[in-house]
Amino acid sequence: MPIIETGRAKNIAKFEYFILFISGFGVTYNPTKVPIKLVSLNTTIQ
């Protein structure tokens, strides 16, 4: 029987991966909305 990972830990891991992914864009990633700026996303995860 396969083990299915669910819950908060998996969501946090995916969110951290997402932040790492958009960090790779550098200055190209520059959204106008504050909640989705890289600084805001990094403070959300802490």
mmCIF entry with sequence, helices, sheets and N, C-alpha, C, O atoms, coordinates in Angstrom:
data_MODEL
# 
_entry.id   MODEL 
# 
_entity.id                         1 
_entity.type                       polymer 
_entity.pdbx_number_of_molecules   1 
# 
_entity_poly.entity_id                      1 
_entity_poly.type                           'polypeptide(L)' 
_entity_poly.nstd_linkage                   no 
_entity_poly.nstd_monomer                   no 
_entity_poly.pdbx_seq_one_letter_code       MPIIETGRAKNIAKFEYFILFISGFGVTYNPTKVPIKLVSLNTTIQ 
_entity_poly.pdbx_seq_one_letter_code_can   MPIIETGRAKNIAKFEYFILFISGFGVTYNPTKVPIKLVSLNTTIQ 
_entity_poly.pdbx_strand_id                 A 
# 
loop_
_entity_poly_seq.entity_id 
_entity_poly_seq.num 
_entity_poly_seq.mon_id 
_entity_poly_seq.hetero 
1 1  MET n 
1 2  PRO n 
1 3  ILE n 
1 4  ILE n 
1 5  GLU n 
1 6  THR n 
1 7  GLY n 
1 8  ARG n 
1 9  ALA n 
1 10 LYS n 
1 11 ASN n 
1 12 ILE n 
1 13 ALA n 
1 14 LYS n 
1 15 PHE n 
1 16 GLU n 
1 17 TYR n 
1 18 PHE n 
1 19 ILE n 
1 20 LEU n 
1 21 PHE n 
1 22 ILE n 
1 23 SER n 
1 24 GLY n 
1 25 PHE n 
1 26 GLY n 
1 27 VAL n 
1 28 THR n 
1 29 TYR n 
1 30 ASN n 
1 31 PRO n 
1 32 THR n 
1 33 LYS n 
1 34 VAL n 
1 35 PRO n 
1 36 ILE n 
1 37 LYS n 
1 38 LEU n 
1 39 VAL n 
1 40 SER n 
1 41 LEU n 
1 42 ASN n 
1 43 THR n 
1 44 THR n 
1 45 ILE n 
1 46 GLN n 
# 
_struct_asym.id          A 
_struct_asym.entity_id   1 
# 
loop_
_struct_conf.conf_type_id 
_struct_conf.id 
_struct_conf.pdbx_PDB_helix_id 
_struct_conf.beg_label_comp_id 
_struct_conf.beg_label_asym_id 
_struct_conf.beg_label_seq_id 
_struct_conf.pdbx_beg_PDB_ins_code 
_struct_conf.end_label_comp_id 
_struct_conf.end_label_asym_id 
_struct_conf.end_label_seq_id 
_struct_conf.pdbx_end_PDB_ins_code 
_struct_conf.beg_auth_comp_id 
_struct_conf.beg_auth_asym_id 
_struct_conf.beg_auth_seq_id 
_struct_conf.end_auth_comp_id 
_struct_conf.end_auth_asym_id 
_struct_conf.end_auth_seq_id 
_struct_conf.pdbx_PDB_helix_class 
_struct_conf.details 
_struct_conf.pdbx_PDB_helix_length 
HELX_P HELX_P1 AA1 ARG A 8  ? SER A 23 ? ARG A 8  SER A 23 1 ? 16 
HELX_P HELX_P2 AA2 GLY A 26 ? THR A 28 ? GLY A 26 THR A 28 5 ? 3  
HELX_P HELX_P3 AA3 VAL A 34 ? ILE A 36 ? VAL A 34 ILE A 36 5 ? 3  
HELX_P HELX_P4 AA4 LEU A 38 ? ILE A 45 ? LEU A 38 ILE A 45 1 ? 8  
# 
_struct_conf_type.id          HELX_P 
_struct_conf_type.criteria    ? 
_struct_conf_type.reference   ? 
# 
loop_
_atom_site.group_PDB 
_atom_site.id 
_atom_site.type_symbol 
_atom_site.label_atom_id 
_atom_site.label_alt_id 
_atom_site.label_comp_id 
_atom_site.label_asym_id 
_atom_site.label_entity_id 
_atom_site.label_seq_id 
_atom_site.pdbx_PDB_ins_code 
_atom_site.Cartn_x 
_atom_site.Cartn_y 
_atom_site.Cartn_z 
_atom_site.occupancy 
_atom_site.B_iso_or_equiv 
_atom_site.pdbx_formal_charge 
_atom_site.auth_seq_id 
_atom_site.auth_comp_id 
_atom_site.auth_asym_id 
_atom_site.auth_atom_id 
_atom_site.pdbx_PDB_model_num 
ATOM 1   N N  . MET A 1 1  ? 0.848  -1.175 0.000   1.00 0.00 ? 1  MET A N  1 
ATOM 2   C CA . MET A 1 1  ? 0.000  0.000  0.000   1.00 0.00 ? 1  MET A CA 1 
ATOM 3   C C  . MET A 1 1  ? 0.893  1.238  0.000   1.00 0.00 ? 1  MET A C  1 
ATOM 4   O O  . MET A 1 1  ? 1.797  1.339  0.830   1.00 0.00 ? 1  MET A O  1 
ATOM 5   N N  . PRO A 1 2  ? 0.660  2.178  -0.911  1.00 0.00 ? 2  PRO A N  1 
ATOM 6   C CA . PRO A 1 2  ? 1.509  3.373  -0.994  1.00 0.00 ? 2  PRO A CA 1 
ATOM 7   C C  . PRO A 1 2  ? 1.261  4.320  0.187   1.00 0.00 ? 2  PRO A C  1 
ATOM 8   O O  . PRO A 1 2  ? 0.160  4.391  0.733   1.00 0.00 ? 2  PRO A O  1 
ATOM 9   N N  . ILE A 1 3  ? 2.299  5.027  0.552   1.00 0.00 ? 3  ILE A N  1 
ATOM 10  C CA . ILE A 1 3  ? 2.189  6.022  1.611   1.00 0.00 ? 3  ILE A CA 1 
ATOM 11  C C  . ILE A 1 3  ? 1.868  7.362  0.958   1.00 0.00 ? 3  ILE A C  1 
ATOM 12  O O  . ILE A 1 3  ? 2.592  7.821  0.075   1.00 0.00 ? 3  ILE A O  1 
ATOM 13  N N  . ILE A 1 4  ? 0.790  7.977  1.393   1.00 0.00 ? 4  ILE A N  1 
ATOM 14  C CA . ILE A 1 4  ? 0.374  9.257  0.827   1.00 0.00 ? 4  ILE A CA 1 
ATOM 15  C C  . ILE A 1 4  ? 0.680  10.349 1.849   1.00 0.00 ? 4  ILE A C  1 
ATOM 16  O O  . ILE A 1 4  ? 0.176  10.334 2.972   1.00 0.00 ? 4  ILE A O  1 
ATOM 17  N N  . GLU A 1 5  ? 1.522  11.299 1.428   1.00 0.00 ? 5  GLU A N  1 
ATOM 18  C CA . GLU A 1 5  ? 1.861  12.403 2.316   1.00 0.00 ? 5  GLU A CA 1 
ATOM 19  C C  . GLU A 1 5  ? 0.842  13.519 2.126   1.00 0.00 ? 5  GLU A C  1 
ATOM 20  O O  . GLU A 1 5  ? 0.624  13.988 1.009   1.00 0.00 ? 5  GLU A O  1 
ATOM 21  N N  . THR A 1 6  ? 0.238  13.928 3.195   1.00 0.00 ? 6  THR A N  1 
ATOM 22  C CA . THR A 1 6  ? -0.700 15.039 3.141   1.00 0.00 ? 6  THR A CA 1 
ATOM 23  C C  . THR A 1 6  ? -0.493 15.912 4.352   1.00 0.00 ? 6  THR A C  1 
ATOM 24  O O  . THR A 1 6  ? 0.215  15.546 5.290   1.00 0.00 ? 6  THR A O  1 
ATOM 25  N N  . GLY A 1 7  ? -1.103 17.045 4.323   1.00 0.00 ? 7  GLY A N  1 
ATOM 26  C CA . GLY A 1 7  ? -1.102 17.901 5.492   1.00 0.00 ? 7  GLY A CA 1 
ATOM 27  C C  . GLY A 1 7  ? -0.161 19.070 5.401   1.00 0.00 ? 7  GLY A C  1 
ATOM 28  O O  . GLY A 1 7  ? 0.388  19.396 4.349   1.00 0.00 ? 7  GLY A O  1 
ATOM 29  N N  . ARG A 1 8  ? -0.001 19.680 6.538   1.00 0.00 ? 8  ARG A N  1 
ATOM 30  C CA . ARG A 1 8  ? 0.749  20.931 6.664   1.00 0.00 ? 8  ARG A CA 1 
ATOM 31  C C  . ARG A 1 8  ? 2.207  20.804 6.227   1.00 0.00 ? 8  ARG A C  1 
ATOM 32  O O  . ARG A 1 8  ? 2.714  21.676 5.522   1.00 0.00 ? 8  ARG A O  1 
ATOM 33  N N  . ALA A 1 9  ? 2.874  19.755 6.626   1.00 0.00 ? 9  ALA A N  1 
ATOM 34  C CA . ALA A 1 9  ? 4.293  19.598 6.296   1.00 0.00 ? 9  ALA A CA 1 
ATOM 35  C C  . ALA A 1 9  ? 4.510  19.559 4.787   1.00 0.00 ? 9  ALA A C  1 
ATOM 36  O O  . ALA A 1 9  ? 5.453  20.163 4.277   1.00 0.00 ? 9  ALA A O  1 
ATOM 37  N N  . LYS A 1 10 ? 3.656  18.863 4.087   1.00 0.00 ? 10 LYS A N  1 
ATOM 38  C CA . LYS A 1 10 ? 3.796  18.780 2.638   1.00 0.00 ? 10 LYS A CA 1 
ATOM 39  C C  . LYS A 1 10 ? 3.510  20.139 1.988   1.00 0.00 ? 10 LYS A C  1 
ATOM 40  O O  . LYS A 1 10 ? 4.200  20.540 1.051   1.00 0.00 ? 10 LYS A O  1 
ATOM 41  N N  . ASN A 1 11 ? 2.503  20.836 2.485   1.00 0.00 ? 11 ASN A N  1 
ATOM 42  C CA . ASN A 1 11 ? 2.188  22.160 1.944   1.00 0.00 ? 11 ASN A CA 1 
ATOM 43  C C  . ASN A 1 11 ? 3.326  23.144 2.171   1.00 0.00 ? 11 ASN A C  1 
ATOM 44  O O  . ASN A 1 11 ? 3.639  23.946 1.291   1.00 0.00 ? 11 ASN A O  1 
ATOM 45  N N  . ILE A 1 12 ? 3.942  23.090 3.339   1.00 0.00 ? 12 ILE A N  1 
ATOM 46  C CA . ILE A 1 12 ? 5.066  23.979 3.626   1.00 0.00 ? 12 ILE A CA 1 
ATOM 47  C C  . ILE A 1 12 ? 6.243  23.655 2.722   1.00 0.00 ? 12 ILE A C  1 
ATOM 48  O O  . ILE A 1 12 ? 6.904  24.562 2.216   1.00 0.00 ? 12 ILE A O  1 
ATOM 49  N N  . ALA A 1 13 ? 6.509  22.395 2.518   1.00 0.00 ? 13 ALA A N  1 
ATOM 50  C CA . ALA A 1 13 ? 7.613  21.985 1.643   1.00 0.00 ? 13 ALA A CA 1 
ATOM 51  C C  . ALA A 1 13 ? 7.385  22.478 0.221   1.00 0.00 ? 13 ALA A C  1 
ATOM 52  O O  . ALA A 1 13 ? 8.320  22.950 -0.425  1.00 0.00 ? 13 ALA A O  1 
ATOM 53  N N  . LYS A 1 14 ? 6.171  22.375 -0.267  1.00 0.00 ? 14 LYS A N  1 
ATOM 54  C CA . LYS A 1 14 ? 5.870  22.853 -1.624  1.00 0.00 ? 14 LYS A CA 1 
ATOM 55  C C  . LYS A 1 14 ? 5.950  24.369 -1.705  1.00 0.00 ? 14 LYS A C  1 
ATOM 56  O O  . LYS A 1 14 ? 6.399  24.911 -2.715  1.00 0.00 ? 14 LYS A O  1 
ATOM 57  N N  . PHE A 1 15 ? 5.521  25.056 -0.657  1.00 0.00 ? 15 PHE A N  1 
ATOM 58  C CA . PHE A 1 15 ? 5.596  26.512 -0.634  1.00 0.00 ? 15 PHE A CA 1 
ATOM 59  C C  . PHE A 1 15 ? 7.048  26.974 -0.624  1.00 0.00 ? 15 PHE A C  1 
ATOM 60  O O  . PHE A 1 15 ? 7.399  27.938 -1.305  1.00 0.00 ? 15 PHE A O  1 
ATOM 61  N N  . GLU A 1 16 ? 7.892  26.289 0.145   1.00 0.00 ? 16 GLU A N  1 
ATOM 62  C CA . GLU A 1 16 ? 9.321  26.618 0.159   1.00 0.00 ? 16 GLU A CA 1 
ATOM 63  C C  . GLU A 1 16 ? 9.944  26.380 -1.211  1.00 0.00 ? 16 GLU A C  1 
ATOM 64  O O  . GLU A 1 16 ? 10.787 27.159 -1.655  1.00 0.00 ? 16 GLU A O  1 
ATOM 65  N N  . TYR A 1 17 ? 9.534  25.311 -1.879  1.00 0.00 ? 17 TYR A N  1 
ATOM 66  C CA . TYR A 1 17 ? 10.026 25.048 -3.227  1.00 0.00 ? 17 TYR A CA 1 
ATOM 67  C C  . TYR A 1 17 ? 9.583  26.152 -4.187  1.00 0.00 ? 17 TYR A C  1 
ATOM 68  O O  . TYR A 1 17 ? 10.356 26.586 -5.041  1.00 0.00 ? 17 TYR A O  1 
ATOM 69  N N  . PHE A 1 18 ? 8.341  26.601 -4.044  1.00 0.00 ? 18 PHE A N  1 
ATOM 70  C CA . PHE A 1 18 ? 7.816  27.683 -4.875  1.00 0.00 ? 18 PHE A CA 1 
ATOM 71  C C  . PHE A 1 18 ? 8.636  28.956 -4.683  1.00 0.00 ? 18 PHE A C  1 
ATOM 72  O O  . PHE A 1 18 ? 8.974  29.629 -5.657  1.00 0.00 ? 18 PHE A O  1 
ATOM 73  N N  . ILE A 1 19 ? 8.957  29.288 -3.432  1.00 0.00 ? 19 ILE A N  1 
ATOM 74  C CA . ILE A 1 19 ? 9.766  30.474 -3.155  1.00 0.00 ? 19 ILE A CA 1 
ATOM 75  C C  . ILE A 1 19 ? 11.148 30.334 -3.778  1.00 0.00 ? 19 ILE A C  1 
ATOM 76  O O  . ILE A 1 19 ? 11.669 31.286 -4.358  1.00 0.00 ? 19 ILE A O  1 
ATOM 77  N N  . LEU A 1 20 ? 11.732 29.166 -3.661  1.00 0.00 ? 20 LEU A N  1 
ATOM 78  C CA . LEU A 1 20 ? 13.043 28.912 -4.271  1.00 0.00 ? 20 LEU A CA 1 
ATOM 79  C C  . LEU A 1 20 ? 12.967 29.053 -5.791  1.00 0.00 ? 20 LEU A C  1 
ATOM 80  O O  . LEU A 1 20 ? 13.872 29.607 -6.415  1.00 0.00 ? 20 LEU A O  1 
ATOM 81  N N  . PHE A 1 21 ? 11.899 28.557 -6.373  1.00 0.00 ? 21 PHE A N  1 
ATOM 82  C CA . PHE A 1 21 ? 11.710 28.622 -7.820  1.00 0.00 ? 21 PHE A CA 1 
ATOM 83  C C  . PHE A 1 21 ? 11.608 30.063 -8.302  1.00 0.00 ? 21 PHE A C  1 
ATOM 84  O O  . PHE A 1 21 ? 12.274 30.442 -9.265  1.00 0.00 ? 21 PHE A O  1 
ATOM 85  N N  . ILE A 1 22 ? 10.778 30.873 -7.639  1.00 0.00 ? 22 ILE A N  1 
ATOM 86  C CA . ILE A 1 22 ? 10.636 32.256 -8.107  1.00 0.00 ? 22 ILE A CA 1 
ATOM 87  C C  . ILE A 1 22 ? 11.854 33.098 -7.755  1.00 0.00 ? 22 ILE A C  1 
ATOM 88  O O  . ILE A 1 22 ? 12.084 34.135 -8.378  1.00 0.00 ? 22 ILE A O  1 
ATOM 89  N N  . SER A 1 23 ? 12.632 32.675 -6.775  1.00 0.00 ? 23 SER A N  1 
ATOM 90  C CA . SER A 1 23 ? 13.880 33.371 -6.466  1.00 0.00 ? 23 SER A CA 1 
ATOM 91  C C  . SER A 1 23 ? 14.853 33.276 -7.634  1.00 0.00 ? 23 SER A C  1 
ATOM 92  O O  . SER A 1 23 ? 15.683 34.162 -7.839  1.00 0.00 ? 23 SER A O  1 
ATOM 93  N N  . GLY A 1 24 ? 14.742 32.206 -8.386  1.00 0.00 ? 24 GLY A N  1 
ATOM 94  C CA . GLY A 1 24 ? 15.607 32.005 -9.541  1.00 0.00 ? 24 GLY A CA 1 
ATOM 95  C C  . GLY A 1 24 ? 15.381 33.024 -10.651 1.00 0.00 ? 24 GLY A C  1 
ATOM 96  O O  . GLY A 1 24 ? 16.248 33.216 -11.504 1.00 0.00 ? 24 GLY A O  1 
ATOM 97  N N  . PHE A 1 25 ? 14.239 33.670 -10.645 1.00 0.00 ? 25 PHE A N  1 
ATOM 98  C CA . PHE A 1 25 ? 13.963 34.689 -11.660 1.00 0.00 ? 25 PHE A CA 1 
ATOM 99  C C  . PHE A 1 25 ? 14.719 35.985 -11.400 1.00 0.00 ? 25 PHE A C  1 
ATOM 100 O O  . PHE A 1 25 ? 14.881 36.802 -12.307 1.00 0.00 ? 25 PHE A O  1 
ATOM 101 N N  . GLY A 1 26 ? 15.177 36.176 -10.178 1.00 0.00 ? 26 GLY A N  1 
ATOM 102 C CA . GLY A 1 26 ? 15.916 37.389 -9.839  1.00 0.00 ? 26 GLY A CA 1 
ATOM 103 C C  . GLY A 1 26 ? 15.028 38.618 -9.919  1.00 0.00 ? 26 GLY A C  1 
ATOM 104 O O  . GLY A 1 26 ? 13.885 38.595 -9.462  1.00 0.00 ? 26 GLY A O  1 
ATOM 105 N N  . VAL A 1 27 ? 15.551 39.688 -10.498 1.00 0.00 ? 27 VAL A N  1 
ATOM 106 C CA . VAL A 1 27 ? 14.803 40.952 -10.576 1.00 0.00 ? 27 VAL A CA 1 
ATOM 107 C C  . VAL A 1 27 ? 13.658 40.890 -11.575 1.00 0.00 ? 27 VAL A C  1 
ATOM 108 O O  . VAL A 1 27 ? 12.810 41.782 -11.596 1.00 0.00 ? 27 VAL A O  1 
ATOM 109 N N  . THR A 1 28 ? 13.620 39.858 -12.399 1.00 0.00 ? 28 THR A N  1 
ATOM 110 C CA . THR A 1 28 ? 12.528 39.696 -13.353 1.00 0.00 ? 28 THR A CA 1 
ATOM 111 C C  . THR A 1 28 ? 11.200 39.486 -12.634 1.00 0.00 ? 28 THR A C  1 
ATOM 112 O O  . THR A 1 28 ? 10.157 39.938 -13.107 1.00 0.00 ? 28 THR A O  1 
ATOM 113 N N  . TYR A 1 29 ? 11.237 38.801 -11.493 1.00 0.00 ? 29 TYR A N  1 
ATOM 114 C CA . TYR A 1 29 ? 10.026 38.595 -10.703 1.00 0.00 ? 29 TYR A CA 1 
ATOM 115 C C  . TYR A 1 29 ? 9.795  39.835 -9.862  1.00 0.00 ? 29 TYR A C  1 
ATOM 116 O O  . TYR A 1 29 ? 10.435 40.022 -8.827  1.00 0.00 ? 29 TYR A O  1 
ATOM 117 N N  . ASN A 1 30 ? 8.878  40.681 -10.311 1.00 0.00 ? 30 ASN A N  1 
ATOM 118 C CA . ASN A 1 30 ? 8.606  41.933 -9.632  1.00 0.00 ? 30 ASN A CA 1 
ATOM 119 C C  . ASN A 1 30 ? 7.102  42.215 -9.668  1.00 0.00 ? 30 ASN A C  1 
ATOM 120 O O  . ASN A 1 30 ? 6.659  43.072 -10.434 1.00 0.00 ? 30 ASN A O  1 
ATOM 121 N N  . PRO A 1 31 ? 6.306  41.506 -8.848  1.00 0.00 ? 31 PRO A N  1 
ATOM 122 C CA . PRO A 1 31 ? 4.867  41.729 -8.867  1.00 0.00 ? 31 PRO A CA 1 
ATOM 123 C C  . PRO A 1 31 ? 4.509  43.077 -8.238  1.00 0.00 ? 31 PRO A C  1 
ATOM 124 O O  . PRO A 1 31 ? 5.267  43.611 -7.428  1.00 0.00 ? 31 PRO A O  1 
ATOM 125 N N  . THR A 1 32 ? 3.371  43.613 -8.611  1.00 0.00 ? 32 THR A N  1 
ATOM 126 C CA . THR A 1 32 ? 2.938  44.895 -8.062  1.00 0.00 ? 32 THR A CA 1 
ATOM 127 C C  . THR A 1 32 ? 2.229  44.733 -6.728  1.00 0.00 ? 32 THR A C  1 
ATOM 128 O O  . THR A 1 32 ? 2.235  45.659 -5.916  1.00 0.00 ? 32 THR A O  1 
ATOM 129 N N  . LYS A 1 33 ? 1.628  43.598 -6.484  1.00 0.00 ? 33 LYS A N  1 
ATOM 130 C CA . LYS A 1 33 ? 0.910  43.364 -5.228  1.00 0.00 ? 33 LYS A CA 1 
ATOM 131 C C  . LYS A 1 33 ? 1.885  42.929 -4.138  1.00 0.00 ? 33 LYS A C  1 
ATOM 132 O O  . LYS A 1 33 ? 2.678  42.006 -4.327  1.00 0.00 ? 33 LYS A O  1 
ATOM 133 N N  . VAL A 1 34 ? 1.812  43.604 -3.001  1.00 0.00 ? 34 VAL A N  1 
ATOM 134 C CA . VAL A 1 34 ? 2.736  43.361 -1.901  1.00 0.00 ? 34 VAL A CA 1 
ATOM 135 C C  . VAL A 1 34 ? 2.672  41.932 -1.357  1.00 0.00 ? 34 VAL A C  1 
ATOM 136 O O  . VAL A 1 34 ? 3.724  41.358 -1.076  1.00 0.00 ? 34 VAL A O  1 
ATOM 137 N N  . PRO A 1 35 ? 1.486  41.330 -1.194  1.00 0.00 ? 35 PRO A N  1 
ATOM 138 C CA . PRO A 1 35 ? 1.452  39.983 -0.603  1.00 0.00 ? 35 PRO A CA 1 
ATOM 139 C C  . PRO A 1 35 ? 2.181  38.905 -1.403  1.00 0.00 ? 35 PRO A C  1 
ATOM 140 O O  . PRO A 1 35 ? 2.553  37.872 -0.848  1.00 0.00 ? 35 PRO A O  1 
ATOM 141 N N  . ILE A 1 36 ? 2.387  39.132 -2.694  1.00 0.00 ? 36 ILE A N  1 
ATOM 142 C CA . ILE A 1 36 ? 3.079  38.107 -3.489  1.00 0.00 ? 36 ILE A CA 1 
ATOM 143 C C  . ILE A 1 36 ? 4.508  38.496 -3.850  1.00 0.00 ? 36 ILE A C  1 
ATOM 144 O O  . ILE A 1 36 ? 5.148  37.835 -4.667  1.00 0.00 ? 36 ILE A O  1 
ATOM 145 N N  . LYS A 1 37 ? 5.007  39.571 -3.239  1.00 0.00 ? 37 LYS A N  1 
ATOM 146 C CA . LYS A 1 37 ? 6.417  39.916 -3.421  1.00 0.00 ? 37 LYS A CA 1 
ATOM 147 C C  . LYS A 1 37 ? 7.263  38.901 -2.662  1.00 0.00 ? 37 LYS A C  1 
ATOM 148 O O  . LYS A 1 37 ? 6.799  38.303 -1.691  1.00 0.00 ? 37 LYS A O  1 
ATOM 149 N N  . LEU A 1 38 ? 8.482  38.709 -3.096  1.00 0.00 ? 38 LEU A N  1 
ATOM 150 C CA . LEU A 1 38 ? 9.358  37.699 -2.514  1.00 0.00 ? 38 LEU A CA 1 
ATOM 151 C C  . LEU A 1 38 ? 9.599  37.937 -1.026  1.00 0.00 ? 38 LEU A C  1 
ATOM 152 O O  . LEU A 1 38 ? 9.648  36.984 -0.250  1.00 0.00 ? 38 LEU A O  1 
ATOM 153 N N  . VAL A 1 39 ? 9.746  39.174 -0.628  1.00 0.00 ? 39 VAL A N  1 
ATOM 154 C CA . VAL A 1 39 ? 9.970  39.493 0.784   1.00 0.00 ? 39 VAL A CA 1 
ATOM 155 C C  . VAL A 1 39 ? 8.771  39.059 1.631   1.00 0.00 ? 39 VAL A C  1 
ATOM 156 O O  . VAL A 1 39 ? 8.944  38.492 2.710   1.00 0.00 ? 39 VAL A O  1 
ATOM 157 N N  . SER A 1 40 ? 7.567  39.322 1.146   1.00 0.00 ? 40 SER A N  1 
ATOM 158 C CA . SER A 1 40 ? 6.364  38.936 1.871   1.00 0.00 ? 40 SER A CA 1 
ATOM 159 C C  . SER A 1 40 ? 6.235  37.418 1.950   1.00 0.00 ? 40 SER A C  1 
ATOM 160 O O  . SER A 1 40 ? 5.851  36.882 2.989   1.00 0.00 ? 40 SER A O  1 
ATOM 161 N N  . LEU A 1 41 ? 6.552  36.727 0.863   1.00 0.00 ? 41 LEU A N  1 
ATOM 162 C CA . LEU A 1 41 ? 6.457  35.274 0.869   1.00 0.00 ? 41 LEU A CA 1 
ATOM 163 C C  . LEU A 1 41 ? 7.449  34.662 1.850   1.00 0.00 ? 41 LEU A C  1 
ATOM 164 O O  . LEU A 1 41 ? 7.136  33.685 2.531   1.00 0.00 ? 41 LEU A O  1 
ATOM 165 N N  . ASN A 1 42 ? 8.651  35.241 1.922   1.00 0.00 ? 42 ASN A N  1 
ATOM 166 C CA . ASN A 1 42 ? 9.646  34.723 2.852   1.00 0.00 ? 42 ASN A CA 1 
ATOM 167 C C  . ASN A 1 42 ? 9.231  34.930 4.294   1.00 0.00 ? 42 ASN A C  1 
ATOM 168 O O  . ASN A 1 42 ? 9.505  34.074 5.135   1.00 0.00 ? 42 ASN A O  1 
ATOM 169 N N  . THR A 1 43 ? 8.581  36.032 4.609   1.00 0.00 ? 43 THR A N  1 
ATOM 170 C CA . THR A 1 43 ? 8.141  36.256 5.982   1.00 0.00 ? 43 THR A CA 1 
ATOM 171 C C  . THR A 1 43 ? 6.938  35.380 6.325   1.00 0.00 ? 43 THR A C  1 
ATOM 172 O O  . THR A 1 43 ? 6.716  35.059 7.492   1.00 0.00 ? 43 THR A O  1 
ATOM 173 N N  . THR A 1 44 ? 6.168  34.997 5.320   1.00 0.00 ? 44 THR A N  1 
ATOM 174 C CA . THR A 1 44 ? 5.025  34.124 5.548   1.00 0.00 ? 44 THR A CA 1 
ATOM 175 C C  . THR A 1 44 ? 5.470  32.747 6.014   1.00 0.00 ? 44 THR A C  1 
ATOM 176 O O  . THR A 1 44 ? 4.815  32.144 6.863   1.00 0.00 ? 44 THR A O  1 
ATOM 177 N N  . ILE A 1 45 ? 6.547  32.253 5.486   1.00 0.00 ? 45 ILE A N  1 
ATOM 178 C CA . ILE A 1 45 ? 6.997  30.901 5.778   1.00 0.00 ? 45 ILE A CA 1 
ATOM 179 C C  . ILE A 1 45 ? 7.660  30.797 7.151   1.00 0.00 ? 45 ILE A C  1 
ATOM 180 O O  . ILE A 1 45 ? 7.761  29.697 7.696   1.00 0.00 ? 45 ILE A O  1 
ATOM 181 N N  . GLN A 1 46 ? 8.106  31.896 7.713   1.00 0.00 ? 46 GLN A N  1 
ATOM 182 C CA . GLN A 1 46 ? 8.823  31.831 8.989   1.00 0.00 ? 46 GLN A CA 1 
ATOM 183 C C  . GLN A 1 46 ? 7.915  31.706 10.138  1.00 0.00 ? 46 GLN A C  1 
ATOM 184 O O  . GLN A 1 46 ? 8.369  31.639 11.280  1.00 0.00 ? 46 GLN A O  1 
# 
